[in-house]
Amino acid sequence: MKERIAHICSLLSKADVFADVGCDHGYMAEYMLENGLCRKAYIADISAKSLKKAETLLARHIAEGRCIPVVSDGLDGLPEKCDLVLIAGMGGEEIVKILSRAYLPEHFLLQPMKNSEKLRRYLVGRGARIERDYTFSEGTSRRIYYDLIAGSAEGRDTYSEREFRYGRDNLNGNSPYPFLSQMQEELEKTQRRLSFMQSEKNARIFSARKTELEEIIYALQTHPGDRK
């Protein structure tokens, strides 16, 4: 199992009815069912061909009636509400579109591949409570960074502008995951781009970003909180 998938599985909690939207191979639903974490699981994908992979993996659970495959664009085609919904491996804008057309799940676990800021803004604007919001990584020689956002439908949250951009747990220093390394890499990229920048307008934008990254790195290094 890939590091990314294993990490996401470790954050899944017990539920009555679970849904994995954009389920790919179906590993997360298998984890929920095999570990007795849900009574029923829906696996959903917009493509019937893609869904076949998960159906093959979960054939026994499907035969037992505990896993229901659905060709669906998001939550639209599911016949009932699910109290835990996982959406992983999609862009933040696509996740927003899926949630905008449906109910906000009682509990959700979201792993956007990009546009995490837009997803955070949507969730807070919709009245959700974000309980975990941090960065984790996969790989050693070349790290790939992922954001993970978990929360619930009830309990309206508030976020600062910087928390919207970077994730609250990351900035609070309460995450044992490699946000600091990611910020250091981003600072190096920004400094390189600044050295070749000719446009005065772009130079101001990247200079402001450099300052912000330096402030974040300094805060994490001097007040690391519980971060390991």
MINUBA-435936 format. One record per residue: residue in three letters; z, y, x of N, C-alpha, C, O, CB in turn. Coordinates in steps of 0.05 Angstrom, whole numbers, padded with zeros to 5 digits, always signed. Glycine has a CB too. Example, Ala and Ser with C-alpha at 12.3 -4.5 7.8 and 13.67 -1.06 7.14 Angstrom:
BEGIN
ala+00156-00114+00264+00156-00090+00246+00156-00066+00264+00169-00066+00285+00181-00089+00226
ser+00142-00045+00257+00143-00021+00273+00157+00001+00258+00161+00023+00268+00114-00012+00282
//
This chain:
BEGIN
met+00000-00024+00017+00000+00000+00000+00000+00025+00018+00015+00027+00037+00024+00000-00019
lys-00017+00044+00011-00019+00069+00027+00007+00084+00025+00022+00082+00005-00042+00086+00017
glu+00013+00100+00046+00037+00116+00047+00039+00134+00022+00061+00136+00010+00038+00133+00073
arg+00017+00147+00015+00018+00166-00007+00026+00152-00033+00043+00161-00048-00010+00179-00011
ile+00014+00129-00038+00020+00114-00062+00049+00104-00062+00063+00105-00082+00001+00090-00066
ala+00058+00094-00039+00086+00084-00037+00106+00106-00041+00126+00102-00054+00090+00071-00009
his+00099+00130-00031+00118+00153-00035+00119+00160-00064+00141+00165-00075+00109+00177-00018
ile+00096+00162-00078+00096+00168-00106+00112+00148-00122+00127+00155-00140+00067+00171-00116
cys+00108+00122-00116+00122+00101-00130+00152+00104-00127+00167+00098-00146+00113+00074-00120
ser+00161+00112-00104+00190+00115-00099+00203+00137-00117+00227+00137-00120+00195+00122-00070
leu+00186+00154-00128+00196+00176-00145+00195+00170-00174+00205+00185-00191+00181+00202-00139
leu+00182+00147-00181+00180+00140-00210+00207+00131-00221+00221+00116-00207+00159+00118-00213
ser+00213+00140-00245+00239+00134-00257+00235+00116-00281+00212+00111-00289+00254+00159-00265
lys+00256+00106-00292+00255+00088-00315+00246+00103-00339+00253+00126-00344+00283+00076-00320
ala+00229+00090-00355+00218+00102-00380+00213+00080-00400+00212+00056-00394+00192+00117-00374
asp+00211+00088-00425+00204+00069-00446+00173+00065-00445+00164+00042-00442+00212+00080-00474
val+00158+00086-00448+00129+00084-00448+00118+00102-00425+00123+00126-00425+00116+00093-00475
phe+00104+00090-00407+00094+00103-00382+00064+00105-00384+00051+00088-00395+00103+00087-00357
ala+00053+00127-00374+00024+00130-00372+00016+00139-00345+00027+00158-00334+00014+00150-00394
asp-00004+00126-00334-00016+00134-00308-00045+00144-00315-00063+00129-00321-00017+00111-00287
val-00048+00171-00314-00073+00183-00321-00090+00186-00296-00081+00198-00276-00069+00211-00334
gly-00115+00176-00296-00131+00175-00272-00120+00153-00254-00114+00159-00230-00132+00202-00258
cys-00117+00129-00264-00100+00108-00252-00112+00095-00227-00097+00081-00213-00094+00087-00272
asp-00137+00099-00221-00150+00087-00198-00145+00057-00198-00154+00043-00217-00138+00100-00172
his-00133+00045-00178-00130+00016-00176-00107+00006-00193-00104-00019-00197-00125+00008-00148
gly-00090+00023-00204-00068+00014-00221-00043+00007-00207-00025-00007-00219-00077-00009-00237
tyr-00040+00015-00182-00016+00007-00166+00010+00018-00178+00031+00005-00177-00019+00016-00138
met+00009+00043-00189+00034+00055-00199+00043+00041-00224+00067+00036-00228+00029+00085-00204
ala+00024+00034-00242+00032+00019-00266+00042-00008-00259+00061-00018-00271+00008+00017-00285
glu+00030-00021-00239+00040-00047-00230+00069-00044-00220+00086-00061-00226+00022-00058-00208
tyr+00075-00023-00205+00102-00018-00194+00121-00016-00217+00143-00027-00217+00102+00007-00176
met+00114+00000-00237+00132+00004-00260+00137-00022-00275+00160-00028-00282+00120+00025-00280
leu+00116-00037-00280+00119-00062-00295+00133-00084-00280+00151-00098-00291+00092-00072-00304
glu+00126-00087-00255+00138-00108-00238+00168-00103-00233+00183-00122-00229+00123-00110-00212
asn+00176-00078-00233+00204-00072-00227+00220-00067-00253+00242-00057-00251+00205-00048-00209
gly+00208-00073-00275+00223-00069-00301+00230-00041-00307+00251-00036-00320+00248-00086-00300
leu+00214-00022-00299+00220+00006-00303+00209+00017-00329+00215+00040-00336+00209+00022-00280
cys+00192+00002-00343+00182+00011-00369+00177-00013-00387+00173-00036-00378+00156+00027-00365
arg+00178-00008-00413+00172-00028-00433+00142-00032-00436+00132-00054-00440+00185-00021-00460
lys+00128-00010-00434+00099-00010-00438+00086+00010-00419+00098+00031-00414+00092-00004-00468
ala+00062+00004-00410+00048+00023-00393+00019+00026-00402+00005+00007-00409+00048+00013-00363
tyr+00010+00051-00403-00018+00057-00408-00031+00064-00381-00020+00079-00365-00021+00080-00428
ile-00055+00053-00377-00071+00061-00354-00096+00074-00365-00110+00062-00381-00078+00036-00335
ala-00101+00099-00357-00123+00114-00368-00141+00125-00346-00132+00133-00325-00112+00137-00385
asp-00167+00124-00352-00187+00136-00334-00211+00144-00351-00217+00132-00371-00195+00116-00312
ile-00224+00166-00343-00247+00176-00357-00271+00157-00355-00289+00158-00371-00254+00204-00348
ser-00271+00141-00334-00293+00123-00328-00285+00094-00333-00266+00084-00322-00302+00126-00299
ala-00300+00080-00351-00295+00052-00356-00298+00035-00331-00284+00016-00327-00314+00041-00379
lys-00318+00042-00315-00323+00028-00290-00299+00030-00271-00291+00010-00259-00348+00038-00276
ser-00288+00054-00268-00265+00058-00251-00241+00043-00262-00225+00032-00246-00259+00088-00248
leu-00238+00043-00288-00215+00030-00300-00214+00000-00295-00193-00012-00296-00215+00036-00330
lys-00238-00012-00291-00240-00041-00287-00223-00050-00263-00211-00072-00264-00269-00049-00282
lys-00221-00033-00242-00204-00041-00219-00175-00045-00227-00163-00065-00219-00206-00019-00197
ala-00165-00027-00243-00137-00029-00251-00134-00052-00271-00113-00066-00271-00128-00003-00264
glu-00153-00057-00288-00152-00079-00307-00151-00106-00292-00137-00124-00301-00176-00078-00326
thr-00165-00108-00271-00165-00133-00255-00137-00137-00243-00126-00159-00245-00186-00132-00233
leu-00126-00116-00231-00099-00119-00219-00078-00125-00240-00059-00141-00234-00092-00093-00205
leu-00080-00114-00263-00059-00116-00284-00066-00135-00306-00055-00133-00328-00054-00089-00295
ala-00084-00154-00301-00094-00172-00321-00071-00187-00335-00072-00190-00360-00113-00192-00309
arg-00052-00197-00320-00030-00212-00333-00014-00195-00352-00007-00203-00374-00011-00224-00311
his-00008-00170-00343+00008-00152-00360-00008-00143-00385+00003-00139-00406+00017-00127-00344
ile-00035-00141-00382-00052-00134-00404-00052-00157-00425-00050-00152-00449-00081-00127-00395
ala-00054-00181-00415-00054-00205-00432-00027-00207-00447-00027-00217-00470-00059-00230-00416
glu-00005-00199-00435+00021-00200-00448+00025-00177-00467+00045-00176-00482+00043-00200-00427
gly+00007-00157-00467+00009-00134-00485+00027-00112-00475+00034-00094-00489+00020-00143-00511
arg+00036-00114-00450+00053-00094-00438+00038-00072-00424+00049-00051-00419+00072-00108-00418
cys+00013-00076-00419-00004-00056-00406-00029-00052-00423-00043-00071-00430-00011-00064-00376
ile-00035-00027-00430-00058-00021-00447-00077-00003-00432-00071+00020-00426-00049-00008-00473
pro-00102-00013-00426-00122+00004-00413-00136+00021-00434-00143+00012-00456-00142-00014-00397
val-00140+00047-00427-00154+00065-00445-00174+00082-00430-00167+00095-00410-00133+00083-00460
val-00199+00082-00439-00219+00100-00428-00213+00127-00442-00218+00130-00466-00248+00090-00433
ser-00204+00146-00426-00195+00171-00438-00197+00194-00418-00192+00190-00394-00166+00169-00448
asp-00204+00217-00428-00204+00242-00411-00176+00254-00413-00171+00271-00430-00226+00262-00421
gly-00158+00245-00396-00131+00254-00397-00114+00239-00417-00117+00215-00420-00130+00284-00403
leu-00097+00253-00431-00079+00241-00451-00091+00239-00478-00080+00228-00496-00053+00257-00452
asp-00115+00250-00481-00128+00253-00508-00130+00227-00523-00125+00226-00547-00155+00266-00505
gly-00138+00205-00509-00144+00180-00522-00121+00161-00525-00124+00139-00536-00165+00166-00508
leu-00097+00169-00515-00074+00151-00517-00063+00151-00546-00060+00173-00557-00052+00159-00497
pro-00057+00128-00557-00048+00127-00585-00020+00136-00591-00012+00138-00614-00052+00099-00595
glu-00004+00140-00571+00024+00149-00575+00033+00167-00552+00021+00167-00530+00043+00125-00578
lys+00054+00181-00557+00066+00198-00536+00080+00180-00515+00092+00160-00522+00085+00219-00547
cys+00078+00189-00490+00091+00174-00469+00114+00191-00457+00110+00215-00453+00071+00166-00446
asp+00137+00179-00452+00159+00195-00443+00159+00200-00413+00175+00216-00403+00185+00182-00451
leu+00142+00186-00398+00137+00191-00370+00107+00190-00364+00095+00169-00369+00153+00172-00351
val+00096+00212-00354+00068+00213-00348+00064+00219-00318+00075+00238-00308+00053+00234-00366
leu+00047+00203-00306+00040+00207-00278+00011+00216-00277-00007+00203-00288+00045+00182-00261
ile+00006+00238-00263-00022+00246-00257-00023+00252-00227-00011+00272-00218-00031+00272-00275
ala-00037+00236-00212-00037+00238-00183-00066+00237-00173-00083+00222-00185-00020+00217-00170
gly-00072+00252-00152-00098+00250-00139-00119+00267-00151-00143+00264-00144-00107+00222-00139
met-00112+00285-00169-00131+00304-00180-00125+00332-00170-00103+00337-00160-00131+00303-00211
gly-00144+00351-00174-00139+00378-00168-00119+00391-00188-00118+00382-00211-00165+00394-00168
gly-00105+00411-00179-00086+00424-00197-00098+00436-00222-00086+00435-00243-00072+00446-00182
glu-00122+00447-00219-00136+00458-00243-00143+00436-00263-00140+00441-00287-00162+00472-00234
glu-00151+00413-00253-00157+00391-00272-00132+00381-00286-00133+00375-00310-00170+00368-00257
ile-00110+00380-00272-00084+00372-00284-00077+00392-00306-00067+00384-00327-00062+00369-00263
val-00080+00418-00300-00074+00439-00320-00091+00435-00345-00081+00437-00367-00079+00467-00308
lys-00117+00429-00342-00135+00424-00364-00125+00401-00381-00126+00402-00406-00164+00419-00355
ile-00117+00379-00368-00108+00355-00382-00083+00362-00399-00081+00354-00422-00102+00333-00362
leu-00064+00375-00386-00039+00382-00400-00043+00403-00422-00029+00403-00442-00018+00391-00381
ser-00062+00421-00418-00067+00442-00438-00078+00431-00464-00074+00443-00485-00087+00462-00426
arg-00091+00408-00463-00103+00396-00487-00083+00378-00501-00090+00367-00522-00128+00381-00479
ala-00060+00374-00490-00041+00354-00501-00013+00365-00501-00008+00388-00495-00043+00328-00485
tyr+00006+00348-00508+00034+00354-00507+00044+00355-00478+00031+00343-00460+00051+00334-00523
leu+00065+00370-00473+00078+00369-00447+00096+00345-00447+00115+00345-00462+00093+00396-00441
pro+00092+00326-00429+00108+00301-00429+00138+00307-00426+00146+00326-00413+00099+00282-00408
glu+00155+00290-00438+00184+00292-00435+00191+00292-00405+00208+00308-00396+00198+00269-00449
his+00178+00275-00390+00181+00275-00360+00154+00271-00348+00137+00257-00358+00201+00252-00351
phe+00150+00285-00326+00123+00284-00312+00127+00282-00282+00146+00293-00271+00106+00308-00320
leu+00108+00269-00269+00106+00268-00240+00077+00274-00233+00059+00259-00240+00116+00240-00229
leu+00073+00296-00219+00046+00306-00214+00042+00309-00184+00059+00319-00169+00041+00333-00228
gln+00018+00299-00175+00012+00302-00146-00016+00314-00144-00036+00299-00142+00013+00274-00132
pro-00018+00340-00144-00044+00354-00142-00055+00353-00114-00040+00354-00094-00041+00383-00151
met-00081+00350-00111-00094+00350-00085-00100+00378-00075-00103+00382-00051-00120+00334-00087
lys-00101+00397-00093-00104+00425-00086-00096+00442-00110-00090+00432-00131-00134+00431-00078
asn-00095+00469-00106-00088+00487-00127-00061+00482-00139-00057+00483-00164-00109+00487-00149
ser-00042+00475-00122-00014+00470-00131-00002+00495-00144+00014+00493-00163+00003+00460-00108
glu-00009+00518-00133+00002+00543-00143-00005+00547-00173+00012+00555-00189-00008+00567-00126
lys-00030+00542-00179-00039+00545-00207-00024+00526-00226-00018+00533-00248-00069+00540-00209
leu-00019+00502-00216-00004+00482-00232+00025+00491-00236+00035+00489-00258-00005+00455-00218
arg+00037+00501-00215+00065+00511-00218+00066+00533-00238+00084+00534-00256+00076+00520-00191
arg+00048+00552-00237+00047+00575-00255+00044+00565-00284+00056+00576-00302+00025+00595-00247
tyr+00027+00546-00287+00022+00535-00314+00048+00522-00325+00055+00528-00348-00001+00515-00314
leu+00060+00506-00309+00084+00491-00319+00107+00511-00326+00119+00507-00347+00094+00472-00297
val+00111+00530-00309+00132+00550-00315+00125+00566-00339+00142+00571-00356+00137+00569-00290
gly+00100+00574-00342+00091+00589-00365+00093+00573-00391+00096+00584-00412+00063+00598-00361
arg+00091+00546-00389+00092+00529-00412+00121+00523-00420+00126+00510-00441+00077+00503-00407
gly+00140+00531-00404+00168+00527-00410+00179+00501-00399+00200+00491-00408+00171+00526-00439
ala+00166+00490-00378+00177+00465-00366+00199+00472-00346+00202+00494-00337+00154+00450-00352
arg+00214+00451-00340+00234+00453-00318+00224+00436-00295+00219+00412-00298+00262+00443-00328
ile+00221+00449-00272+00212+00435-00248+00236+00426-00232+00252+00443-00224+00193+00453-00230
glu+00239+00400-00229+00263+00389-00217+00260+00383-00187+00278+00384-00172+00272+00364-00232
arg+00235+00376-00180+00229+00371-00151+00201+00382-00146+00183+00379-00162+00230+00340-00144
asp+00199+00395-00123+00174+00409-00116+00173+00412-00086+00184+00430-00074+00172+00437-00130
tyr+00159+00393-00073+00160+00392-00044+00134+00380-00033+00117+00370-00047+00184+00377-00034
thr+00132+00381-00006+00108+00371+00008+00116+00345+00023+00138+00344+00035+00097+00392+00028
phe+00099+00326+00022+00102+00302+00039+00076+00297+00053+00056+00310+00047+00111+00277+00022
ser+00076+00278+00072+00051+00274+00088+00045+00245+00092+00062+00227+00087+00054+00288+00115
glu+00021+00240+00100+00011+00213+00106-00004+00214+00133-00018+00233+00138-00008+00202+00083
gly+00000+00193+00149-00013+00192+00175+00004+00202+00197+00025+00215+00193-00039+00209+00174
thr-00004+00196+00222+00011+00205+00245-00005+00222+00264+00002+00245+00268+00021+00180+00261
ser-00028+00212+00274-00044+00228+00292-00057+00251+00278-00059+00273+00289-00066+00210+00305
arg-00065+00247+00253-00076+00269+00236-00061+00268+00210-00067+00251+00192-00107+00266+00233
arg-00043+00286+00206-00027+00287+00181-00044+00298+00158-00058+00318+00161-00002+00303+00185
ile-00041+00286+00135-00052+00297+00110-00028+00304+00093-00010+00288+00089-00071+00277+00096
tyr-00028+00329+00083-00005+00338+00067-00011+00338+00037-00033+00344+00028+00003+00367+00076
tyr+00010+00330+00022+00008+00329-00007+00032+00343-00020+00054+00342-00009+00006+00300-00017
asp+00027+00356-00042+00049+00368-00057+00056+00349-00080+00039+00336-00091+00041+00396-00068
leu+00082+00348-00087+00092+00332-00108+00109+00349-00126+00128+00362-00117+00107+00307-00098
ile+00104+00348-00152+00118+00365-00172+00128+00347-00194+00112+00334-00207+00101+00388-00183
ala+00154+00346-00198+00166+00329-00219+00184+00346-00236+00197+00365-00227+00183+00306-00206
gly+00184+00340-00262+00201+00356-00280+00202+00345-00308+00194+00322-00313+00191+00384-00280
ser+00210+00362-00326+00213+00354-00354+00205+00377-00372+00202+00400-00364+00242+00346-00360
ala+00200+00370-00398+00189+00390-00417+00210+00410-00425+00202+00433-00433+00179+00375-00441
glu+00235+00404-00424+00256+00422-00434+00271+00435-00411+00277+00422-00391+00275+00407-00452
gly+00278+00460-00415+00294+00474-00396+00278+00494-00380+00272+00490-00356+00307+00455-00377
arg+00269+00516-00392+00251+00536-00380+00260+00543-00352+00284+00548-00348+00250+00560-00398
asp+00241+00545-00334+00247+00550-00306+00238+00578-00298+00222+00590-00312+00233+00529-00288
thr+00247+00587-00275+00238+00613-00264+00231+00608-00235+00245+00594-00220+00260+00636-00267
tyr+00209+00621-00226+00200+00618-00198+00194+00646-00187+00185+00664-00202+00175+00600-00197
ser+00198+00649-00161+00190+00674-00147+00161+00671-00140+00150+00649-00141+00208+00679-00122
glu+00148+00693-00132+00120+00692-00124+00116+00673-00100+00096+00658-00099+00109+00720-00117
arg+00134+00674-00081+00131+00656-00058+00135+00627-00065+00122+00609-00054+00150+00665-00036
glu+00154+00622-00084+00158+00594-00093+00134+00583-00107+00127+00560-00104+00183+00593-00111
phe+00120+00600-00122+00095+00592-00135+00075+00583-00114+00060+00564-00118+00084+00614-00152
arg+00074+00598-00092+00053+00592-00072+00060+00567-00055+00042+00552-00047+00050+00616-00053
tyr+00086+00564-00049+00093+00543-00029+00111+00520-00039+00113+00500-00026+00107+00556-00007
gly+00123+00523-00062+00140+00502-00072+00170+00509-00067+00177+00515-00045+00133+00475-00060
arg+00186+00507-00088+00214+00516-00085+00231+00500-00066+00245+00511-00049+00227+00515-00113
asp+00229+00473-00067+00245+00457-00049+00238+00461-00020+00255+00460-00002+00242+00427-00056
asn+00212+00466-00015+00203+00471+00012+00216+00496+00024+00226+00496+00046+00173+00474+00013
leu+00216+00517+00008+00227+00543+00017+00257+00543+00019+00269+00556+00036+00218+00565-00001
asn+00270+00527+00002+00299+00525+00003+00309+00509+00026+00333+00508+00031+00309+00514-00023
gly+00291+00495+00040+00300+00478+00062+00314+00453+00053+00328+00440+00069+00318+00494+00081
asn+00310+00446+00028+00324+00422+00017+00307+00397+00018+00314+00376+00006+00332+00428-00011
ser+00284+00399+00031+00266+00376+00031+00266+00363+00059+00263+00378+00079+00238+00384+00023
pro+00268+00337+00061+00267+00323+00087+00238+00319+00096+00233+00304+00115+00282+00297+00087
tyr+00219+00330+00082+00191+00325+00086+00178+00347+00103+00190+00368+00107+00176+00322+00060
pro+00154+00343+00113+00143+00359+00135+00130+00386+00128+00109+00392+00137+00123+00343+00150
phe+00144+00401+00111+00133+00427+00104+00132+00446+00128+00113+00461+00132+00150+00440+00081
leu+00153+00445+00145+00154+00461+00169+00130+00456+00186+00117+00475+00196+00180+00457+00184
ser+00123+00431+00191+00100+00424+00208+00074+00435+00195+00057+00444+00209+00098+00393+00211
gln+00072+00433+00169+00048+00443+00155+00046+00473+00159+00024+00483+00164+00049+00436+00125
met+00068+00488+00157+00068+00517+00160+00061+00524+00189+00047+00544+00193+00095+00529+00152
gln+00070+00509+00208+00064+00515+00236+00034+00510+00241+00021+00526+00256+00080+00497+00255
glu+00023+00490+00229-00006+00485+00232-00022+00507+00218-00043+00516+00229-00014+00458+00220
glu-00013+00516+00195-00027+00538+00181-00025+00564+00197-00044+00579+00197-00014+00542+00153
leu-00003+00569+00210+00000+00593+00226-00020+00592+00250-00032+00612+00256+00029+00595+00237
glu-00023+00569+00262-00042+00567+00285-00070+00572+00275-00085+00585+00289-00039+00539+00297
lys-00077+00561+00252-00104+00565+00241-00109+00595+00235-00130+00606+00240-00108+00548+00216
thr-00089+00607+00223-00091+00636+00216-00094+00653+00241-00109+00672+00241-00066+00645+00200
gln-00079+00647+00261-00080+00662+00286-00108+00659+00299-00119+00679+00310-00059+00653+00306
arg-00119+00635+00298-00146+00631+00310-00167+00647+00294-00184+00659+00306-00153+00601+00309
arg-00165+00646+00268-00184+00661+00252-00182+00691+00256-00202+00706+00257-00180+00655+00222
leu-00157+00701+00260-00153+00729+00265-00165+00738+00291-00175+00761+00293-00123+00735+00265
ser-00165+00721+00311-00176+00728+00337-00206+00732+00336-00217+00746+00354-00169+00706+00357
phe-00219+00720+00316-00248+00723+00314-00256+00741+00291-00280+00745+00286-00261+00696+00311
met-00237+00753+00277-00242+00768+00253-00254+00795+00260-00244+00809+00277-00217+00772+00236
gln-00276+00802+00246-00289+00828+00251-00285+00847+00227-00284+00871+00230-00319+00824+00256
ser-00284+00836+00203-00280+00852+00179-00251+00863+00178-00232+00847+00180-00286+00836+00154
glu-00249+00889+00175-00222+00902+00175-00207+00892+00150-00183+00888+00151-00225+00932+00175
lys-00221+00890+00127-00208+00881+00103-00197+00853+00106-00174+00847+00098-00228+00882+00079
asn-00214+00834+00116-00205+00807+00120-00182+00805+00140-00164+00789+00138-00228+00790+00129
ala-00184+00822+00161-00163+00823+00182-00136+00830+00169-00115+00819+00177-00170+00842+00204
arg-00136+00849+00151-00111+00857+00137-00099+00834+00121-00075+00829+00121-00115+00882+00119
ile-00117+00820+00107-00109+00797+00090-00096+00775+00107-00075+00765+00101-00133+00786+00074
phe-00110+00768+00129-00100+00746+00146-00076+00755+00163-00059+00739+00170-00122+00737+00165
ser-00074+00780+00169-00050+00791+00183-00026+00789+00165-00004+00781+00174-00055+00820+00192
ala-00029+00795+00139-00007+00793+00120+00001+00763+00117+00025+00757+00115-00015+00805+00093
arg-00019+00745+00116-00013+00717+00114+00002+00707+00139+00021+00691+00137-00038+00700+00110
lys-00006+00717+00162+00007+00709+00187+00037+00717+00187+00054+00702+00194-00007+00722+00212
thr+00042+00742+00177+00069+00752+00175+00086+00735+00156+00109+00728+00162+00070+00781+00166
glu+00074+00728+00133+00088+00711+00114+00095+00684+00125+00117+00674+00122+00072+00708+00088
leu+00076+00672+00139+00080+00645+00150+00102+00647+00172+00119+00629+00174+00054+00634+00162
glu+00102+00667+00188+00122+00671+00209+00150+00674+00196+00169+00663+00207+00116+00695+00226
glu+00152+00688+00174+00177+00691+00160+00187+00665+00149+00211+00659+00151+00175+00712+00137
ile+00169+00649+00138+00177+00623+00127+00187+00604+00149+00207+00591+00146+00154+00610+00111
ile+00172+00603+00170+00179+00586+00193+00206+00594+00205+00223+00577+00211+00157+00587+00215
tyr+00210+00620+00208+00235+00630+00219+00259+00622+00201+00279+00613+00210+00234+00660+00222
ala+00255+00625+00174+00276+00619+00155+00283+00589+00156+00306+00581+00155+00268+00627+00127
leu+00263+00572+00158+00267+00543+00159+00281+00534+00185+00297+00516+00185+00241+00528+00155
gln+00274+00547+00207+00285+00540+00232+00314+00550+00236+00330+00537+00250+00269+00551+00254
thr+00320+00572+00223+00348+00584+00226+00367+00575+00204+00391+00575+00208+00346+00614+00227
his+00356+00568+00181+00372+00559+00158+00360+00534+00147+00348+00535+00125+00375+00582+00136
pro+00362+00512+00161+00348+00487+00153+00359+00473+00128+00346+00455+00118+00348+00469+00175
gly+00382+00481+00118+00393+00468+00094+00397+00438+00100+00409+00431+00120+00375+00471+00070
asp+00388+00422+00081+00392+00393+00083+00368+00380+00096+00367+00355+00098+00397+00381+00056
arg+00348+00396+00105+00323+00385+00115+00329+00370+00141+00344+00379+00158+00302+00406+00120
lys+00317+00346+00144+00321+00329+00168+00297+00331+00186+00296+00318+00207+00326+00300+00160
//
